[in-house]
Amino acid sequence: MKRILVATIGLAALTAGCTGNTVSGDPAPTSGGSTPTSTSSSASGLEGVKPCDLLSEAEVTGLGLKYPGEAEQLGVAITCSWNISGNGGLLAGIRTKSGLADLNLSGDKISDVKVGKYDAKKVEAQDGAKNICTFAIAVSDSSSVVVIGNLTGTSDDTAAACERSSKAAELIAPKLP
């Protein structure tokens, strides 16, 4: 449970965006913060996508994760988490009304990458946590999917966390609209 909490905290930071809000409740707009670039919720095609359906049972077990995943509403993100007994897990979050520009991405190193056909950001050591690596995928200007790989809280192996989240993101990308 502790390993999922660490990934949840990382997604909470992304979910809060630039508003400074925490996980509970919907983020409130602020005078200087970003706002979603589109008010149409049907623009991205993500509305009917369930995060636990982004990885098949064979893909989940191939990544060494426990199937099925656990779905949860986390702020404005719909999420699914899968774990590995004693070694962290993976979390995928869908934001239908917030693109990459709306996310609060901070980490030791942030890189522009491609995940499948999508532009994405790779965030190593999200919020300074060496055991977490995030891939934030731009599905559209106003929607995104975040894939967070994490290891146990005592690990500082960012490369292994990035390998986990990268493999999962590459499996997820072809299933996105």
HELIX and SHEET records of a PDB file:
HELIX    1   1 LYS A    2  ALA A   16  1                                  15    
HELIX    2   2 PRO A   51  ASP A   53  5                                   3    
HELIX    3   3 GLU A   57  GLY A   62  1                                   6    
HELIX    4   4 LEU A  100  ASP A  102  5                                   3    
HELIX    5   5 THR A  158  ILE A  172  1                                  15    
HELIX    6   6 ALA A  173  LYS A  175  5                                   3    
SHEET    1   A 7 GLU A  70  LEU A  74  0                                        
SHEET    2   A 7 ALA A  77  ASN A  83 -1                                        
SHEET    3   A 7 GLY A  89  ARG A  95 -1                                        
SHEET    4   A 7 SER A 143  ASN A 150 -1                                        
SHEET    5   A 7 ILE A 132  SER A 140 -1                                        
SHEET    6   A 7 TYR A 118  GLN A 126 -1                                        
SHEET    7   A 7 GLY A 107  VAL A 115 -1                                        
END                                                                             
